[in-house]
Amino acid sequence: MAIKLSTTKISATSVKALVYGQAGVGKTRLCCTAPKPIIISAEAGLLSLAEQDIPAIIINGVDDLAEAFLFITTNEEGMKFQTICLDSITDIAEVVLSDLKIKTKDPRAAYGDLADKMGNMIRSFRDLPDRNIYFTAKVKRVTDELGVTQYVPSMPGQQLVTNLPYWFDLVMAMRIGTTEEGVKYRYLQTQPDIYWEAKDRSGRLNEIEEPNLTKLFAKIIGKNPSQDKEVPLKTEAEDNKTEAEEKDIEPVKADPKAKTKKPKGKE
């Protein structure tokens, strides 16, 4: 067998990102800052994007998710979209799980089917060439045997919770900070700390980044964006409360002008 040498030096042409956070932090709103987006959603409403007129596909079951994938990969109109937004992957998985429970005699077996089907589908979306993929997820509070609490992307079933962050090169927590003057602002955390899971394998992002996907994608790919989309991130009325929100996670205090500095204050 002849060995063909490859190289670790590659040029990124697209970005596959996972963003998770509390309800209302602006994860859905972030979709409209992406280049030429289409939204695949299982949420009841997209009120925060009502004035943006972004194409959307509503998922009501596992078959809908497969059809959505075929549309963006084989349909001429679907292939024109540059960014595929799945909002939120948590809700989509919950819809698929409900569908599987109806079709399965033993509801417990549905979780195993869910892990297989969602795992394969997530990787299929992630591996699309030359297409930006933006997944959103709800947040989950987990506490280990030592009593240390951490916030991670939420999914139904422990297997998906464990595997989801490993499937992406870019995992970011979307958070709300507060300046010393008491002004709140939103930001993306790209590096992990004791409380929040995050990672940036590109090595091109600051620890704190502006919530604008066009700018962020361009920074990773190494190109200047042709058109920066300045879209204010307001409250997502359609999001449900998460466990983390109900526990009143305290916003950090930081200066939004100091983008490379770590937020100060108690987590």
C-alpha positions, 0 to 999 in steps of 0.5 A: 500500500502506497502511503500518501503524505498529507499536512496539518497546515490547512486553510479554513474556508468555513466555521462550525460553531456551538454557542450556548447560554441562558434564555434571553441572552441573544443566541437566536438573535445572533443568527442574523449577524451571520452571512446569508443565514437560514434557520432550522428551528424547533422553537415555537416562535422566532419573535426576536427575528420577526423584523429580519425576514430570515428564511426558516425551516420548522422541525416537528420530528426526525423526518423534518430534520432529515428533509431540512438537511436534504434541502440545504445540500441538494436543492438549488435554492437551499445551497445558496445559504452560506450559514446554516443555523440550528436553533436550538439543537437542544429543542430540536433534540427534544422534539426528535426524542418525543417523536421517537418515544411515540414510535418506540415500544420502550421509551427508555430505548428512545434515548439510545436511538436519539443519541445515534440519530442526533449524533449522526445528524449533527456530524453531517451538518458539521462536516458540510464543506464550505458552509458555516454552521451555527448551533445554539444550545440551552445551558445546563448546570452540573455539579461534580462529586466535589461540589464544583458547579459548571455550566455546559451545553444542555441536551436530552440524555447524558450521552449527548451532553458529554459528546456535544462539545467534542464535535466542534472546534469552536464552543462559546458561552454567550453571556451578559456582563455589566460595566462599572457604570451599570450598563449591561452588554453581551459577549462571547466567551471563547476560553474555558474557566472554572465555571463555563465550558468553552474552546477555540481550536483556531487560536485566532480569537480573544478570550472575549469576542463581540457577538457578531458572527460575520466578524467572528467567522472572518477573523477565524478564516483570515478574511475581511468581512464584505459587510459587517452586520450590526444587529442589536441583540435584544431579549429572546421572548420565545426562550424558556427559562433554564435551570441556570437562569432560575438560579440567578447566575450573577452577571460579571462586571467588565469593561466592554472596551477591553475585549481581550481582558477577562471579566472581573467580578463574582461568577 
